[in-house]
Amino acid sequence: MSEFEYLAVFISIIFGISVTHILAGAIRSIYRGERDQTHFVLTAFFFLVLILNWWTGFSWRDQGVWSFDLFLIIVLWSVTHYLAAITLYPPQSAGIEQPFEYRRNWFLWAFIGVASTDIMQTAARGDLFTPWYYLVFVLHYIAVSLLAIFVNKSNFHRWMSWYLFLSTATWSLLVRRFLA
């Protein structure tokens, strides 16, 4: 087993658990009759982020020399994704029965962590400016998330969730494919 394969197994486990967790949480919410549009759109957004970044992890396959600092960056990057998934749908054992609006900022802070570690792992891979607009794109997500933390208006949060979802879908399916 190569070093990449060893790490890929770990990443796949973390991302797989994250995907399973948010899918189970979304189904649980549907069964409970919860109808928070912002929560469901952020769930779709983060599901797309998880799948995109899981796939992006494959770009490390050609890494020749591995070091502990690279390993640590990739581990932190994958773990932040799990932390964000947990903030979307806390485990049932936590006993948290609050509506999503009371923990929305936890998700936004966790997503800022995801975006920050994504920048770190992209820089470690040497692709921070490939394509040239990558860093601007991710930094603007951090800015939107920070703005949403401090603007406590449900209409703004609904707009922000749709913006994050649609811009990530556009980035994933069009920009990365045709403009990169």
Backbone hydrogen bonds, N-H to C=O, Kabsch-Sander energy under -0.5 kcal/mol:
donor,donor_aa,acceptor,acceptor_aa,energy
6,Y,2,S,-2.3
7,L,3,E,-2.2
8,A,4,F,-3.2
9,V,5,E,-1.9
10,F,6,Y,-1.3
11,I,7,L,-2.8
12,S,8,A,-2.6
13,I,9,V,-2.1
14,I,10,F,-2.3
15,F,11,I,-3.0
16,G,12,S,-2.6
17,I,13,I,-2.5
18,S,14,I,-2.2
19,V,15,F,-2.7
20,T,16,G,-2.5
21,H,17,I,-2.6
22,I,18,S,-2.3
23,L,19,V,-2.3
24,A,20,T,-2.6
25,G,21,H,-2.4
26,A,22,I,-2.4
27,I,23,L,-2.4
28,R,24,A,-2.5
29,S,25,G,-2.3
30,I,26,A,-2.2
31,Y,27,I,-2.6
32,R,28,R,-1.8
33,G,29,S,-0.6
33,G,30,I,-1.1
34,E,29,S,-2.3
37,Q,35,R,-1.0
40,F,36,D,-2.2
41,V,37,Q,-2.7
42,L,38,T,-2.6
43,T,39,H,-1.8
44,A,40,F,-2.3
45,F,41,V,-2.8
46,F,42,L,-2.8
47,F,43,T,-2.5
48,L,44,A,-2.1
49,V,45,F,-2.2
50,L,46,F,-2.9
51,I,47,F,-2.4
52,L,48,L,-2.8
53,N,49,V,-2.8
54,W,50,L,-2.4
55,W,51,I,-2.2
56,T,52,L,-2.3
57,G,53,N,-1.8
58,F,55,W,-1.4
59,S,56,T,-2.3
60,W,57,G,-1.5
61,R,58,F,-2.0
62,D,59,S,-0.6
63,Q,60,W,-2.0
71,F,67,S,-2.3
72,L,68,F,-3.0
73,I,69,D,-2.2
74,I,70,L,-2.2
75,V,71,F,-2.3
76,L,72,L,-2.9
77,W,73,I,-2.6
78,S,74,I,-2.3
79,V,75,V,-2.5
80,T,76,L,-2.3
81,H,77,W,-1.0
82,Y,78,S,-1.3
83,L,79,V,-2.4
84,A,80,T,-2.2
85,A,81,H,-2.0
86,I,82,Y,-2.2
87,T,83,L,-1.6
88,L,84,A,-1.5
89,Y,85,A,-1.7
94,A,91,P,-1.7
95,G,92,Q,-1.5
96,I,91,P,-0.5
97,E,95,G,-0.7
102,Y,99,P,-1.8
103,R,100,F,-1.9
104,R,100,F,-1.0
106,W,103,R,-0.5
107,F,103,R,-1.5
108,L,104,R,-2.2
109,W,105,N,-2.6
110,A,106,W,-2.4
111,F,107,F,-2.9
112,I,108,L,-2.0
113,G,109,W,-1.7
114,V,110,A,-2.1
115,A,111,F,-2.9
116,S,112,I,-2.5
117,T,113,G,-2.5
118,D,114,V,-2.0
119,I,115,A,-2.0
120,M,116,S,-2.0
121,Q,117,T,-2.7
122,T,118,D,-2.3
123,A,119,I,-2.5
124,A,120,M,-2.5
125,R,121,Q,-1.5
126,G,122,T,-0.6
126,G,123,A,-0.9
127,D,122,T,-2.5
130,T,127,D,-1.8
134,Y,131,P,-1.9
135,L,128,L,-0.6
137,F,133,Y,-2.4
138,V,134,Y,-2.5
139,L,135,L,-2.6
140,H,136,V,-2.0
141,Y,137,F,-1.3
142,I,138,V,-1.7
143,A,139,L,-2.3
144,V,140,H,-2.5
145,S,141,Y,-2.4
146,L,142,I,-2.6
147,L,143,A,-2.5
148,A,144,V,-2.3
149,I,145,S,-1.7
150,F,146,L,-1.5
151,V,147,L,-1.5
152,N,150,F,-0.7
153,K,151,V,-1.0
157,H,153,K,-2.2
158,R,154,S,-2.3
159,W,155,N,-2.5
160,M,156,F,-3.1
161,S,157,H,-2.4
162,W,158,R,-2.0
163,Y,159,W,-2.6
164,L,160,M,-2.8
165,F,161,S,-2.4
166,L,162,W,-3.0
167,S,163,Y,-2.7
168,T,164,L,-2.0
169,A,165,F,-2.4
170,T,166,L,-2.3
171,W,167,S,-2.6
172,S,168,T,-3.0
173,L,169,A,-2.7
174,L,170,T,-2.3
175,V,170,T,-2.1
176,R,171,W,-2.5
178,F,174,L,-3.3
179,L,174,L,-0.6
179,L,175,V,-2.2
180,A,175,V,-1.1
